[in-house]
Amino acid sequence: MRVLLIIAIALITTFAVAVIIVLVIGSRLPATHIASRSIRLGQPPQNVYTVVRDFGSAAAWRPDVKTVEMMGDENGVVRFRENGGNGVINYELVEDVPAERIVTRIADRDLGYAGSWTYEFTPDGEGSLVTITEDGEVSNIFFRFMSRYVFGHTSTLDAYLKALAARFGESAPEPAPASHNQ
């Protein structure tokens, strides 16, 4: 019995030390980051823009999204709520330039993370170059550690671009990092 108690104490101590190390490292990482990914699609910018801008239909082609509820316009701002792999998140449309640029922002302030995505649709031969730039802030130091060392700042961007390519019946090579990755 004494051996089991020593093993239990050792395991608990090891776990506590690991948590403290993660929190210390997370607290020393910058709270903000900018990450950007690009993909080439064989669709003109208008077609890609139309799919991305139809927020209410995202659950039909994004595996990480279960449902999307359009919240309507509030003071001229389009709002929508996604329910998916990251829980329920409220977004707002900040900028909308048809076939060129969309900017969305997380409207929630209590998630431990926040930020915006800027989608750019650039003509590229017969198709488009689609670039998404995340301007993120991770206030929760545990999430900050996980985002930097476990998931990576680009994992959500990569999953989104892969799903977007599949939506058009295209294969998704590894998305190319854009020139201003951090």
N, C-alpha and C positions, 0 to 999 in steps of 0.2 A: 504494500500500500504506500509506503514511504517513497518508493521509486516512482510510482505513478504521480504522486504529489510533486516531486522534483521535476518530472517531465512536464507536467501541466504548468508549473511556475515558469520553467524555461521557455515553453511555447508562448505563454502570455507575455513574458518579458520581451522575447524576440519580436512578437507582433507589435507591441507598444513602441519599441525602438524603431521598427520599420515605419510605423505611422508617423512618428516624430520626424524621422529623416525626410519622408515624403513632404510633410508640411513645411519643414524648414526650407527644403529645396524649392517648393512651390512658392513660398513667400519671397524668395530671392529672384524669381523669374519676373520679367516685365509683365504687367497686367494687360498690355495691349499688344496686338500683333496685326500684321497685314500678310495675307496669303492669297495667292492668285494661281489659277489653273486655266488652261485653254484646251480646246478641242476643235478639230476641223470636221465639219459636217457637209455632206453633199446636198444641202438644202440652202435656198437663198435666205438672207437675213430675215425677210418678212415672215417666212414660214416658221423659222425657229422662234422669232419674237412672239408670234401668235400663240404658239404652244406654251412658252414660258409665261407669257402674260395672262393666260387663262388659269389663274390660280385655283379656281374652283374645280378644275378637272385634273389636278396634279395626282390625286390618289389613283387615277386610272393608269398612270404610267410610272409612278415613283414607288418602288417597293417599300420604302421606309415611311410612307405616308398612308395612314388608314383612312382618314377622312379630312376634308377641308370644308370649313363653314365660312361662307362669305358674310362678313359682318356689316357690309354696306358702307356707304360714304358717311363720314362724320366730319363736318366742317371742310368738305371737299377732299378728305383723305380716305382712300380706299383701305379698308381693314379686312383681314381674314385670319382665321384660326386653323392651324394644322394640328392634327392629332396623329402622332406617329411614334417612331422608335425613340425619339428624344422627349416624349411626353406631349403635353398640350402647350403650344407656343402661339402667341398672338403677334401678327406682323402688320406693318403698314407700308403702303406704297409711297415712297418719298419723291421719286422722279420717274417719269414715263415719257420717253421719246420714241415713238413707234419705229420699229425695225432698226433702232440704233442702240438704245440704252434703257435699262430699267434699274432702279435702286429700291431695294426693300430694306426695312429695318425691323428688328425685334422691338415690339412695343412694350413687352413685359420688363419690369425693372427688378424683379425678385428671383431670377433664375440662377444667379451666380455667374452668368455670362450674358453678354449683350453684343450688339453690333449691327452691321449692315452688309448686304451683298450688292455689288454693282455688276450687272450683266451687260456686256458689250457685244454687239452683233456686227461684225465687220465683213464686207464682201471679200471672198477669197476664191477667185476663179469662178467656177460654176456653183460654188457653195458658200460657206461661211466659216469664219473663225469666231468661235464663241469663247469669250473670256469672262470668268467670274472672279471678282476680287472680294475677299472677305476682310472687312475692317472690324476686327473683333476685340472685345475686352472680356477678360475672365477675372472676375473679382474674387471668386472662391479659390483659395490657394490649393485645395485638393484637386479641383477641376483643372486649374492651371497646370499642375504637374502632369495630370492625366492627358490633357490636350497636347502638351509639349512632348512627352516621352512615351506615351502609350498609344493614343489614337493618332496623333499628328494633326497639325493645323489644317491639313488639306484633305483629310479623310472624307468629310462631308461633301466638300467640293467635288472630289473624285467620284463619289457615289452618285451625286446629282448629274454630273456630265455623262457618266456611264448610262444612267437611266434615260437621259435625254437622247443619247445616240440610239439606244434600243427603241425608243419611242418612234424613231424614224426608220427603224429596221436596219440600222447600221451597226457595225461592230464598233466597239469603243477601245481603241488602243489606249495604253496608259496615257492619261491626259498630260500634255506638256506643261511644265512649269512656265509661267509667264515671266517676263524679264524682271519684275519687281517683287519677287518672292522674298519673304523674310522668315 
